[in-house]
Amino acid sequence: MAFSARGAGAALACGIVAIAGSARAEPSASDKETARSLMVQGQAQRDKNDLKGALQSFLAADAIMHVPTTGLEVARSENALAMLVEARDMAIQVAHIPTTRRESPAFADARAKALSLSETLGERIPSLVIALRAAPDGATPEVTIDGAPVPPNALSAPRKLNPGRHQVVAKAGTYQGKQDVELRERDAKTVVVEMTASSPEHAEAPSDAPAAAPADEPKDTPPPPKTSRSYALTYAAFGVGGLGVLVGSVTGVMSLTKSSSLSDQCPDNKCPEYDTPSFQDQLGTAKTLGTVSTVSFVVGGAGILTGVLSIVLAPKEPPPRMSTAHVTPWISPRGAGLTGTF
């Protein structure tokens, strides 16, 4: 449908300054100026083919003024958007807006144009008849078109709809059906909805029935409790390492002293008393102390290394209280070793 020229926007804006009617309070100067601005904006949007934007501007202006000129532009915009049903309803409203004293001539012109538009739209709006097949006897069907309910008493009447695709859904007891239909301007179609019985597991529960309890959802497994870092191994390792070094040092000195004493008894590497029991005991003690010294140094080194690794590889946490682990060395003429608790 053709619209007026670009300059008509200014004329329409000027036409809305008249009194809207005796049943409504006269709009304020701010209302009128806002409506003028909205009308000019709507015209500009329509010229740019922004039909949805133009409709929103005209609707806002009409909400303020509610006069024939604003209502006519709303109807025209709805018509351009193929909203034929809404456009005809608005055009009829505009055509029946009561006349007022001292109103603008633009209002009378808008009423006449709205009446003509409503008659044209009445011929273009398509209609749809719904026929239900295999519906159960005695059940009142519930029918919706695009989600909007159709009154049962009006089910057999042609339904006026906008052009485009529509979906018809019918339900009656455990029977239901669905059908899509495409309508064009001036169409007069009949859509047949085949009703079929749904299986019990797919039947919908009554609206007043309590909702089924949701299935138990798996509860989140709580994270395992964080284990506090134990420093017992670190302290014990360093304890063993320190004592090992200490025992090794002491027994090493003792072994060297004993060996030096035996060397003094054997000048020129000749030991006249080599075969005596006393000499054998002293020699055995020196060897034992040397062995203990060597083993202690090895154990001490391993302990210190273990302690260092436990610090480097363990997560950083504040150190707890000192462990009660302790190690005690022992030495006797027949041997030496370490004892302790951890």
Secondary structure, DSSP 8 states (H G I E B T S, - for coil): -----TTHHHHHHHHTTS---TTS----HHHHHHHHHHHHHHHHHHHTT-HHHHHHHHHHHHHHH--HHHHHHHHHHHHHTT-HHHHHHHHHHHHTS---TT--HHHHHHHHHHHHHHHHHHHH--EEEEEEES--TT---EEEETTEEE-GGGTTS-EE--SEEEEEEEEETTEEEEEEEEE-TT-EEEEEEE-EE--GGGS---TTS----------------------HHHHHHHHHHHHHHHHHHHHHHHHHHHHHHHHHTSGGG--TTTTSHHHHHHHHHHHHHHHHHHHHHHHHHHHHHHHHHHHHHS------S----EEEEEEETTEEEEEEE-
